[in-house]
Amino acid sequence: MSTYWTLLKTPGVARVIAAQLTARFPFGMLSLAFLIHIERVYDSYGSAGLVLGAMSIGQAIAGPLTSRLMGRWGMRPVIIATLVVCASSIIVMALVTLPISGLMAIGLVAGLSTPPIQPAVRTIYPKIVNSRQLTPLFSLDASAQEIIWVLGPVIATFVAIQISSVAGILLAAAFLVGGGIWFVALPEVGRVRIPRSRRKLGAVLGRPPVMLSTIVGFMLVAACAAVEAGVVAAFGHGSSDSGWVLGIFAAGSLVGGLALGHAPIGPWALAGRMLIVTVGLGLATLGLNFWWLAGTLLLAGVGIAPAFAVLFGIVSASVKFSDTAEAYGWVGTGQLMGAAMGSAIAGFMIDHSGAGAAILVAAGFAALGTLIPTIGRRWHPDLRGRDASPIPDTAPIQVQVS
């Protein structure tokens, strides 16, 4: 823990982490808030899955594009423009009654305009700490973001049930606007300049670690999205138990991230951490009562933040600094496509086979997420004894000859 306290005392680190967590906090609320809201209005988890899927697909498309635009136009202009459109779309979805197709269309717009906070902050980190501190910072960040998934579901469920589902969505929009303004106002956001990449869009996917991280991130987030839908369906939209169980799931991730943050990142690191998730979700399929789900999902959660920390670390160590934002954009795209796939499949499975089927879907995604890095371990960088700093950009220097 002393390493983490030292990191937080480093100038700029604490405020960057706090601001980006606030700006991203709504995304721990919106899935549950929209799930409860749409199920109440349309009496269908499948419809809710379609709307959430459309939003996630929009986010997936936008990820690498908006990340790359930050290298051309700068972080602040891109984040401000997307913030305005995204917040407006979410508010319309909450206040205006529309057919499912209309909600899907606006959800797609909201997804396309999601502010690229995560790629921005991952690009800022190597500039505010030294190379030795970077891997622990990725672990701290992956653990700290579990605050989003610990408190977000609980707050969303409480507000949606005790006040209204509309109020839950509007509260998420307020966090998005407030946190986004705080983040763009940070001096670190103004100081860090992302060099314009000279490579074609998508070329960074030619780096095997980036592709590996994108695919495994897809599987991990798909599993989490299916768990979320399954837990809500298991307890019903009238119970706050779903929020507490999902909070415990995320608390396991927080504990795992802090406990395993210093573990060496060798070729088997990603597969090992994903195995923890798979075992926990596999056990969760055996029962749907509160305490069984709480215990098994606590175990599954222990592997989540450590797995994300490995994903971030191997990407950072494998690309040039000018390509980091786009690389993280593609990794984010994989995760958001996973969220879309997990939500959609789980929603339809719940309507046809019940909540237990969604947990089974989650376990299947996690198992694939374990198998893929096991087979592709030769693509996995060995960072034992190395730092995770990006590869420096080099460029010819013009020399004036007199």
C-alpha positions as a Markdown table, in Angstrom:
| # | Residue | x | y | z |
|---|---|---|---|---|
| 1 | Met | 0.0 | 0.0 | 0.0 |
| 2 | Ser | 2.9 | 2.4 | 0.5 |
| 3 | Thr | 3.6 | 2.3 | -3.2 |
| 4 | Tyr | 0.0 | 3.4 | -3.9 |
| 5 | Trp | 0.2 | 6.2 | -1.3 |
| 6 | Thr | 3.5 | 7.4 | -2.9 |
| 7 | Leu | 1.7 | 7.4 | -6.3 |
| 8 | Leu | -1.2 | 9.5 | -5.0 |
| 9 | Lys | 1.3 | 12.0 | -3.6 |
| 10 | Thr | 2.9 | 12.5 | -7.0 |
| 11 | Pro | 1.8 | 15.9 | -8.4 |
| 12 | Gly | -1.3 | 15.6 | -10.5 |
| 13 | Val | -2.0 | 11.8 | -10.1 |
| 14 | Ala | -4.7 | 12.1 | -7.4 |
| 15 | Arg | -6.7 | 14.8 | -9.2 |
| 16 | Val | -6.4 | 13.1 | -12.6 |
| 17 | Ile | -7.7 | 9.8 | -11.2 |
| 18 | Ala | -10.5 | 11.5 | -9.3 |
| 19 | Ala | -11.7 | 13.6 | -12.2 |
| 20 | Gln | -11.7 | 10.8 | -14.7 |
| 21 | Leu | -13.5 | 8.5 | -12.3 |
| 22 | Thr | -16.2 | 11.1 | -11.8 |
| 23 | Ala | -16.6 | 11.6 | -15.6 |
| 24 | Arg | -16.8 | 7.8 | -16.1 |
| 25 | Phe | -19.0 | 7.2 | -13.1 |
| 26 | Pro | -22.3 | 7.4 | -15.1 |
| 27 | Phe | -21.3 | 4.3 | -17.1 |
| 28 | Gly | -21.5 | 2.3 | -13.9 |
| 29 | Met | -25.1 | 3.6 | -13.5 |
| 30 | Leu | -26.5 | 3.8 | -17.0 |
| 31 | Ser | -26.7 | 0.1 | -17.9 |
| 32 | Leu | -28.8 | -0.8 | -14.8 |
| 33 | Ala | -30.8 | 2.5 | -15.0 |
| 34 | Phe | -31.7 | 1.9 | -18.6 |
| 35 | Leu | -32.3 | -1.8 | -18.0 |
| 36 | Ile | -34.8 | -1.0 | -15.2 |
| 37 | His | -36.4 | 1.9 | -17.0 |
| 38 | Ile | -37.0 | 0.1 | -20.3 |
| 39 | Glu | -38.2 | -3.1 | -18.7 |
| 40 | Arg | -40.7 | -1.0 | -16.7 |
| 41 | Val | -42.0 | 0.9 | -19.7 |
| 42 | Tyr | -41.9 | -1.9 | -22.3 |
| 43 | Asp | -42.0 | -5.1 | -20.1 |
| 44 | Ser | -39.1 | -6.7 | -21.9 |
| 45 | Tyr | -35.5 | -7.4 | -21.0 |
| 46 | Gly | -34.8 | -8.2 | -24.6 |
| 47 | Ser | -35.8 | -4.6 | -25.7 |
| 48 | Ala | -33.5 | -3.2 | -23.0 |
| 49 | Gly | -30.7 | -5.4 | -24.3 |
| 50 | Leu | -31.2 | -4.0 | -27.8 |
| 51 | Val | -31.1 | -0.4 | -26.7 |
| 52 | Leu | -28.0 | -1.0 | -24.5 |
| 53 | Gly | -26.4 | -2.9 | -27.4 |
| 54 | Ala | -27.0 | 0.0 | -29.8 |
| 55 | Met | -25.4 | 2.4 | -27.4 |
| 56 | Ser | -22.4 | 0.1 | -26.9 |
| 57 | Ile | -22.0 | -0.4 | -30.7 |
| 58 | Gly | -21.9 | 3.4 | -31.1 |
| 59 | Gln | -19.2 | 3.6 | -28.4 |
| 60 | Ala | -17.3 | 0.8 | -30.1 |
| 61 | Ile | -17.3 | 2.6 | -33.5 |
| 62 | Ala | -16.3 | 5.9 | -31.9 |
| 63 | Gly | -13.5 | 4.6 | -29.7 |
| 64 | Pro | -10.6 | 4.6 | -32.1 |
| 65 | Leu | -11.9 | 7.5 | -34.1 |
| 66 | Thr | -12.3 | 10.0 | -31.3 |
| 67 | Ser | -9.1 | 8.8 | -29.8 |
| 68 | Arg | -7.2 | 9.5 | -33.0 |
| 69 | Leu | -8.9 | 12.9 | -33.4 |
| 70 | Met | -7.3 | 13.9 | -30.0 |
| 71 | Gly | -3.9 | 13.7 | -31.8 |
| 72 | Arg | -5.2 | 16.0 | -34.5 |
| 73 | Trp | -7.4 | 18.6 | -32.7 |
| 74 | Gly | -6.2 | 18.2 | -29.1 |
| 75 | Met | -7.9 | 16.5 | -26.0 |
| 76 | Arg | -10.0 | 19.4 | -24.8 |
| 77 | Pro | -11.9 | 20.2 | -28.1 |
| 78 | Val | -12.8 | 16.6 | -28.8 |
| 79 | Ile | -13.9 | 15.9 | -25.2 |
| 80 | Ile | -16.0 | 19.0 | -24.9 |
| 81 | Ala | -17.8 | 18.4 | -28.2 |
| 82 | Thr | -18.6 | 14.8 | -27.5 |
| 83 | Leu | -19.6 | 15.6 | -23.9 |
| 84 | Val | -22.4 | 18.0 | -25.1 |
| 85 | Val | -23.8 | 15.6 | -27.7 |
| 86 | Cys | -23.7 | 12.5 | -25.4 |
| 87 | Ala | -25.3 | 14.2 | -22.3 |
| 88 | Ser | -28.1 | 15.7 | -24.5 |
| 89 | Ser | -28.8 | 12.3 | -26.0 |
| 90 | Ile | -29.0 | 10.6 | -22.6 |
| 91 | Ile | -31.4 | 13.2 | -21.3 |
| 92 | Val | -33.7 | 12.8 | -24.3 |
| 93 | Met | -33.8 | 9.1 | -23.8 |
| 94 | Ala | -34.9 | 9.6 | -20.2 |
| 95 | Leu | -37.5 | 12.2 | -20.8 |
| 96 | Val | -39.1 | 11.4 | -24.1 |
| 97 | Thr | -41.2 | 8.3 | -24.6 |
| 98 | Leu | -40.2 | 6.7 | -27.9 |
| 99 | Pro | -40.6 | 3.3 | -29.7 |
| 100 | Ile | -37.7 | 0.9 | -29.2 |
| 101 | Ser | -36.3 | 1.7 | -32.6 |
| 102 | Gly | -36.2 | 5.4 | -31.7 |
| 103 | Leu | -34.5 | 4.7 | -28.4 |
| 104 | Met | -32.0 | 2.5 | -30.2 |
| 105 | Ala | -31.2 | 5.3 | -32.7 |
| 106 | Ile | -30.6 | 7.9 | -30.0 |
| 107 | Gly | -28.7 | 5.3 | -28.0 |
| 108 | Leu | -26.5 | 4.9 | -31.0 |
| 109 | Val | -25.9 | 8.6 | -31.1 |
| 110 | Ala | -25.1 | 8.7 | -27.4 |
| 111 | Gly | -22.6 | 5.9 | -27.9 |
| 112 | Leu | -21.0 | 7.5 | -30.9 |
| 113 | Ser | -20.5 | 10.7 | -28.9 |
| 114 | Thr | -19.1 | 9.1 | -25.7 |
| 115 | Pro | -16.2 | 11.4 | -24.5 |
| 116 | Pro | -12.9 | 9.6 | -24.9 |
| 117 | Ile | -11.9 | 10.0 | -21.2 |
| 118 | Gln | -10.3 | 6.6 | -20.8 |
| 119 | Pro | -7.9 | 6.7 | -23.8 |
| 120 | Ala | -7.1 | 10.3 | -22.8 |
| 121 | Val | -6.2 | 9.4 | -19.2 |
| 122 | Arg | -4.2 | 6.3 | -20.2 |
| 123 | Thr | -2.2 | 8.6 | -22.5 |
| 124 | Ile | -1.6 | 11.1 | -19.8 |
| 125 | Tyr | -0.3 | 8.6 | -17.2 |
| 126 | Pro | 3.1 | 8.0 | -18.7 |
| 127 | Lys | 3.7 | 11.8 | -18.7 |
| 128 | Ile | 3.0 | 12.3 | -15.0 |
| 129 | Val | 4.9 | 9.4 | -13.4 |
| 130 | Asn | 8.3 | 7.8 | -14.0 |
| 131 | Ser | 8.6 | 4.5 | -15.8 |
| 132 | Arg | 9.0 | 2.5 | -12.6 |
| 133 | Gln | 5.7 | 3.8 | -11.3 |
| 134 | Leu | 3.7 | 3.1 | -14.5 |
| 135 | Thr | 2.7 | -0.5 | -13.9 |
| 136 | Pro | 1.6 | 0.1 | -10.3 |
| 137 | Leu | -0.4 | 3.2 | -11.6 |
| 138 | Phe | -2.2 | 1.0 | -14.1 |
| 139 | Ser | -3.1 | -1.4 | -11.3 |
| 140 | Leu | -4.2 | 1.5 | -9.0 |
| 141 | Asp | -6.3 | 2.9 | -11.8 |
| 142 | Ala | -7.9 | -0.5 | -12.7 |
| 143 | Ser | -8.7 | -1.0 | -9.0 |
| 144 | Ala | -10.0 | 2.6 | -8.4 |
| 145 | Gln | -12.3 | 2.4 | -11.4 |
| 146 | Glu | -14.1 | -0.4 | -9.5 |
| 147 | Ile | -15.6 | 2.4 | -7.4 |
| 148 | Ile | -17.6 | 3.0 | -10.5 |
| 149 | Trp | -18.9 | -0.5 | -10.5 |
| 150 | Val | -19.3 | -0.7 | -6.7 |
| 151 | Leu | -21.3 | 2.4 | -6.1 |
| 152 | Gly | -22.7 | 2.9 | -9.6 |
| 153 | Pro | -25.1 | -0.1 | -9.6 |
| 154 | Val | -26.1 | 0.5 | -6.0 |
| 155 | Ile | -26.9 | 4.2 | -6.6 |
| 156 | Ala | -28.7 | 3.5 | -9.9 |
| 157 | Thr | -30.8 | 0.7 | -8.3 |
| 158 | Phe | -31.7 | 2.8 | -5.2 |
| 159 | Val | -32.6 | 5.9 | -7.1 |
| 160 | Ala | -34.5 | 4.0 | -9.8 |
| 161 | Ile | -36.6 | 2.0 | -7.3 |
| 162 | Gln | -37.0 | 4.6 | -4.5 |
| 163 | Ile | -37.5 | 7.7 | -6.7 |
| 164 | Ser | -37.9 | 6.8 | -10.4 |
| 165 | Ser | -35.9 | 5.2 | -13.2 |
| 166 | Val | -35.9 | 8.6 | -15.0 |
| 167 | Ala | -34.3 | 10.2 | -12.0 |
| 168 | Gly | -31.6 | 7.5 | -12.1 |
| 169 | Ile | -30.7 | 8.3 | -15.7 |
| 170 | Leu | -30.7 | 12.1 | -15.1 |
| 171 | Leu | -28.4 | 11.7 | -12.1 |
| 172 | Ala | -26.0 | 9.7 | -14.4 |
| 173 | Ala | -26.1 | 12.6 | -16.9 |
| 174 | Ala | -25.3 | 15.1 | -14.2 |
| 175 | Phe | -22.2 | 13.1 | -13.2 |
| 176 | Leu | -21.2 | 12.9 | -16.8 |
| 177 | Val | -21.4 | 16.7 | -17.3 |
| 178 | Gly | -19.8 | 17.6 | -13.9 |
| 179 | Gly | -17.0 | 15.1 | -14.2 |
| 180 | Gly | -16.4 | 15.9 | -17.8 |
| 181 | Ile | -16.0 | 19.6 | -17.1 |
| 182 | Trp | -13.7 | 18.9 | -14.1 |
| 183 | Phe | -11.5 | 16.6 | -16.3 |
| 184 | Val | -11.1 | 19.0 | -19.2 |
| 185 | Ala | -10.2 | 21.8 | -16.8 |
| 186 | Leu | -7.2 | 19.9 | -15.4 |
| 187 | Pro | -3.8 | 21.4 | -16.2 |
| 188 | Glu | -2.5 | 18.0 | -17.2 |
| 189 | Val | -5.1 | 17.7 | -19.9 |
| 190 | Gly | -3.8 | 21.0 | -21.4 |
| 191 | Arg | -0.1 | 20.2 | -21.0 |
| 192 | Val | -0.1 | 16.7 | -22.6 |
| 193 | Arg | 0.1 | 16.8 | -26.4 |
| 194 | Ile | -0.5 | 13.6 | -28.4 |
| 195 | Pro | 1.7 | 13.6 | -31.5 |
| 196 | Arg | -0.2 | 13.1 | -34.7 |
| 197 | Ser | 0.1 | 9.5 | -35.8 |
| 198 | Arg | 1.7 | 8.9 | -39.2 |
| 199 | Arg | 0.2 | 5.4 | -39.5 |
| 200 | Lys | -3.1 | 4.5 | -41.1 |
| 201 | Leu | -6.2 | 4.1 | -38.9 |
| 202 | Gly | -6.2 | 0.6 | -37.6 |
| 203 | Ala | -2.6 | -0.1 | -38.3 |
| 204 | Val | -1.9 | -0.4 | -34.6 |
| 205 | Leu | -4.0 | -3.6 | -34.5 |
| 206 | Gly | -1.1 | -5.2 | -36.3 |
| 207 | Arg | 0.7 | -5.3 | -33.0 |
| 208 | Pro | -0.2 | -8.7 | -31.6 |
| 209 | Pro | -0.4 | -7.5 | -27.9 |
| 210 | Val | -3.0 | -4.9 | -29.0 |
| 211 | Met | -5.1 | -7.4 | -30.8 |
| 212 | Leu | -4.8 | -9.9 | -27.9 |
| 213 | Ser | -5.9 | -7.2 | -25.4 |
| 214 | Thr | -8.8 | -6.2 | -27.7 |
| 215 | Ile | -10.1 | -9.7 | -28.0 |
| 216 | Val | -9.7 | -10.7 | -24.3 |
| 217 | Gly | -11.2 | -7.4 | -23.2 |
| 218 | Phe | -14.2 | -8.2 | -25.4 |
| 219 | Met | -14.7 | -11.5 | -23.6 |
| 220 | Leu | -14.2 | -10.1 | -20.1 |
| 221 | Val | -16.6 | -7.2 | -20.5 |
| 222 | Ala | -19.2 | -9.5 | -22.3 |
| 223 | Ala | -19.0 | -11.7 | -19.2 |
| 224 | Cys | -19.6 | -8.8 | -16.9 |
| 225 | Ala | -22.5 | -7.4 | -19.0 |
| 226 | Ala | -24.2 | -10.8 | -19.0 |
| 227 | Val | -23.7 | -11.1 | -15.2 |
| 228 | Glu | -25.3 | -7.7 | -14.7 |
| 229 | Ala | -28.4 | -8.5 | -16.7 |
| 230 | Gly | -28.7 | -11.9 | -15.1 |
| 231 | Val | -28.4 | -10.6 | -11.5 |
| 232 | Val | -31.1 | -7.9 | -12.2 |
| 233 | Ala | -33.4 | -10.5 | -13.7 |
| 234 | Ala | -32.7 | -13.0 | -10.8 |
| 235 | Phe | -34.0 | -10.5 | -8.2 |
| 236 | Gly | -36.5 | -8.5 | -10.2 |
| 237 | His | -36.6 | -4.7 | -10.8 |
| 238 | Gly | -38.4 | -4.2 | -7.5 |
| 239 | Ser | -35.5 | -5.4 | -5.3 |
| 240 | Ser | -32.3 | -3.6 | -4.3 |
| 241 | Asp | -30.6 | -6.9 | -3.9 |
| 242 | Ser | -29.3 | -6.8 | -7.5 |
| 243 | Gly | -27.4 | -3.6 | -6.8 |
| 244 | Trp | -25.8 | -5.0 | -3.7 |
| 245 | Val | -24.7 | -8.2 | -5.4 |
| 246 | Leu | -23.2 | -6.3 | -8.3 |
| 247 | Gly | -21.5 | -4.0 | -5.8 |
| 248 | Ile | -20.0 | -7.1 | -4.1 |
| 249 | Phe | -18.9 | -8.3 | -7.5 |
| 250 | Ala | -17.0 | -5.0 | -8.1 |
| 251 | Ala | -15.7 | -5.0 | -4.5 |
| 252 | Gly | -14.0 | -8.3 | -5.3 |
| 253 | Ser | -12.3 | -6.6 | -8.3 |
| 254 | Leu | -11.2 | -3.7 | -6.1 |
| 255 | Val | -9.6 | -6.1 | -3.6 |
| 256 | Gly | -8.0 | -8.2 | -6.3 |
| 257 | Gly | -6.5 | -5.2 | -8.0 |
| 258 | Leu | -4.9 | -3.9 | -4.9 |
| 259 | Ala | -3.7 | -7.3 | -3.8 |
| 260 | Leu | -2.2 | -8.4 | -7.1 |
| 261 | Gly | -1.1 | -5.0 | -8.4 |
| 262 | His | 2.6 | -5.8 | -7.9 |
| 263 | Ala | 2.5 | -9.4 | -9.3 |
| 264 | Pro | 4.9 | -9.8 | -12.2 |
| 265 | Ile | 3.4 | -9.6 | -15.7 |
| 266 | Gly | 4.8 | -12.7 | -17.4 |
| 267 | Pro | 3.4 | -14.6 | -20.4 |
| 268 | Trp | 0.8 | -16.4 | -18.4 |
| 269 | Ala | -0.4 | -13.4 | -16.4 |
| 270 | Leu | -3.5 | -12.7 | -18.4 |
| 271 | Ala | -4.6 | -16.3 | -18.6 |
| 272 | Gly | -4.1 | -16.7 | -14.9 |
| 273 | Arg | -6.2 | -13.8 | -14.0 |
| 274 | Met | -9.0 | -14.7 | -16.4 |
| 275 | Leu | -9.0 | -18.2 | -14.9 |
| 276 | Ile | -10.0 | -16.7 | -11.5 |
| 277 | Val | -13.0 | -15.0 | -13.2 |
| 278 | Thr | -14.0 | -18.2 | -15.0 |
| 279 | Val | -13.9 | -20.3 | -11.9 |
| 280 | Gly | -16.1 | -17.8 | -9.9 |
| 281 | Leu | -18.6 | -17.4 | -12.7 |
| 282 | Gly | -18.7 | -21.2 | -13.2 |
| 283 | Leu | -19.6 | -21.6 | -9.6 |
| 284 | Ala | -22.3 | -18.8 | -9.8 |
| 285 | Thr | -24.2 | -20.9 | -12.3 |
| 286 | Leu | -25.0 | -23.4 | -9.6 |
| 287 | Gly | -27.5 | -21.2 | -7.7 |
| 288 | Leu | -29.3 | -17.9 | -7.7 |
| 289 | Asn | -29.9 | -17.1 | -4.1 |
| 290 | Phe | -28.4 | -13.8 | -2.7 |
| 291 | Trp | -25.6 | -15.3 | -0.6 |
| 292 | Trp | -24.4 | -17.8 | -3.2 |
| 293 | Leu | -24.3 | -15.2 | -5.9 |
| 294 | Ala | -22.6 | -12.7 | -3.6 |
| 295 | Gly | -19.8 | -15.2 | -2.6 |
| 296 | Thr | -19.1 | -16.6 | -6.1 |
| 297 | Leu | -19.2 | -13.2 | -7.8 |
| 298 | Leu | -16.9 | -11.9 | -5.1 |
| 299 | Leu | -14.4 | -14.6 | -6.1 |
| 300 | Ala | -14.9 | -13.9 | -9.8 |
| 301 | Gly | -14.4 | -10.2 | -9.2 |
| 302 | Val | -10.9 | -10.8 | -7.7 |
| 303 | Gly | -9.5 | -11.5 | -11.2 |
| 304 | Ile | -11.2 | -8.6 | -13.1 |
| 305 | Ala | -9.1 | -5.5 | -12.1 |
| 306 | Pro | -5.8 | -7.5 | -12.3 |
| 307 | Ala | -6.8 | -8.6 | -15.8 |
| 308 | Phe | -7.5 | -5.1 | -16.9 |
| 309 | Ala | -4.1 | -3.9 | -15.4 |
| 310 | Val | -2.4 | -6.6 | -17.6 |
| 311 | Leu | -4.3 | -5.4 | -20.7 |
| 312 | Phe | -3.3 | -1.8 | -20.1 |
| 313 | Gly | 0.3 | -2.7 | -19.4 |
| 314 | Ile | 1.0 | -4.9 | -22.4 |
| 315 | Val | -0.6 | -2.3 | -24.7 |
| 316 | Ser | 1.4 | 0.6 | -23.3 |
| 317 | Ala | 4.7 | -1.4 | -23.6 |
| 318 | Ser | 4.0 | -2.4 | -27.2 |
| 319 | Val | 3.2 | 0.8 | -29.1 |
| 320 | Lys | 4.7 | 4.3 | -29.8 |
| 321 | Phe | 3.4 | 7.2 | -27.7 |
| 322 | Ser | 1.7 | 8.7 | -30.7 |
| 323 | Asp | -0.3 | 5.5 | -31.1 |
| 324 | Thr | -1.3 | 5.0 | -27.5 |
| 325 | Ala | -4.6 | 6.8 | -27.6 |
| 326 | Glu | -5.7 | 5.0 | -30.7 |
| 327 | Ala | -4.5 | 1.6 | -29.3 |
| 328 | Tyr | -6.6 | 2.2 | -26.1 |
| 329 | Gly | -9.4 | 3.3 | -28.3 |
| 330 | Trp | -9.4 | -0.1 | -30.1 |
| 331 | Val | -9.1 | -1.9 | -26.8 |
| 332 | Gly | -12.1 | 0.1 | -25.5 |
| 333 | Thr | -13.9 | -0.8 | -28.7 |
| 334 | Gly | -13.4 | -4.5 | -28.0 |
| 335 | Gln | -14.7 | -4.0 | -24.5 |
| 336 | Leu | -17.8 | -2.1 | -25.7 |
| 337 | Met | -18.6 | -4.6 | -28.4 |
| 338 | Gly | -18.4 | -7.2 | -25.6 |
| 339 | Ala | -20.8 | -5.1 | -23.6 |
| 340 | Ala | -23.2 | -5.0 | -26.5 |
| 341 | Met | -22.9 | -8.7 | -27.2 |
| 342 | Gly | -23.1 | -9.7 | -23.6 |
| 343 | Ser | -26.2 | -7.5 | -22.9 |
| 344 | Ala | -28.0 | -8.6 | -26.0 |
| 345 | Ile | -27.4 | -12.3 | -25.7 |
| 346 | Ala | -28.2 | -12.3 | -21.9 |
| 347 | Gly | -31.4 | -10.3 | -22.5 |
| 348 | Phe | -32.8 | -12.8 | -25.0 |
| 349 | Met | -31.6 | -15.7 | -22.9 |
| 350 | Ile | -33.4 | -14.3 | -19.8 |
| 351 | Asp | -36.7 | -13.8 | -21.8 |
| 352 | His | -36.5 | -17.4 | -23.1 |
| 353 | Ser | -34.8 | -19.4 | -20.4 |
| 354 | Gly | -34.5 | -17.3 | -17.2 |
| 355 | Ala | -31.9 | -15.5 | -15.2 |
| 356 | Gly | -29.6 | -18.6 | -14.8 |
| 357 | Ala | -29.1 | -18.7 | -18.5 |
| 358 | Ala | -27.5 | -15.3 | -18.5 |
| 359 | Ile | -25.0 | -16.4 | -15.8 |
| 360 | Leu | -24.2 | -19.4 | -17.9 |
| 361 | Val | -23.5 | -17.1 | -20.9 |
| 362 | Ala | -21.2 | -15.0 | -18.7 |
| 363 | Ala | -19.2 | -18.1 | -17.7 |
| 364 | Gly | -18.9 | -19.1 | -21.3 |
| 365 | Phe | -17.4 | -15.7 | -22.3 |
| 366 | Ala | -15.0 | -15.9 | -19.4 |
| 367 | Ala | -13.8 | -19.4 | -20.4 |
| 368 | Leu | -13.1 | -18.1 | -23.9 |
| 369 | Gly | -11.2 | -15.2 | -22.3 |
| 370 | Thr | -9.0 | -17.7 | -20.5 |
| 371 | Leu | -8.5 | -20.0 | -23.5 |
| 372 | Ile | -7.4 | -17.3 | -25.9 |
| 373 | Pro | -4.4 | -15.9 | -24.0 |
| 374 | Thr | -3.4 | -19.5 | -23.1 |
| 375 | Ile | -3.2 | -20.3 | -26.8 |
| 376 | Gly | -1.7 | -16.9 | -27.8 |
| 377 | Arg | 0.8 | -16.5 | -24.9 |
| 378 | Arg | 3.6 | -16.0 | -27.4 |
| 379 | Trp | 1.9 | -12.7 | -28.3 |
| 380 | His | 1.9 | -11.7 | -24.6 |
| 381 | Pro | 5.0 | -9.5 | -23.7 |
| 382 | Asp | 7.0 | -10.6 | -20.8 |
| 383 | Leu | 7.3 | -7.4 | -18.6 |
| 384 | Arg | 9.1 | -9.0 | -15.7 |
| 385 | Gly | 12.0 | -6.7 | -15.0 |
| 386 | Arg | 10.8 | -4.2 | -17.6 |
| 387 | Asp | 8.7 | -1.0 | -17.4 |
| 388 | Ala | 5.4 | -0.5 | -19.3 |
| 389 | Ser | 6.3 | 2.9 | -20.8 |
| 390 | Pro | 5.3 | 3.4 | -24.5 |
| 391 | Ile | 8.0 | 3.2 | -27.2 |
| 392 | Pro | 9.4 | 6.8 | -27.7 |
| 393 | Asp | 8.5 | 8.5 | -31.0 |
| 394 | Thr | 11.4 | 9.4 | -33.1 |
| 395 | Ala | 11.5 | 11.9 | -36.0 |
| 396 | Pro | 14.3 | 13.4 | -38.2 |
| 397 | Ile | 15.7 | 16.6 | -36.9 |
| 398 | Gln | 16.2 | 19.4 | -39.4 |
| 399 | Val | 19.7 | 20.9 | -39.2 |
| 400 | Gln | 20.4 | 24.2 | -40.9 |
| 401 | Val | 23.7 | 24.1 | -42.7 |
| 402 | Ser | 25.4 | 27.5 | -42.9 |
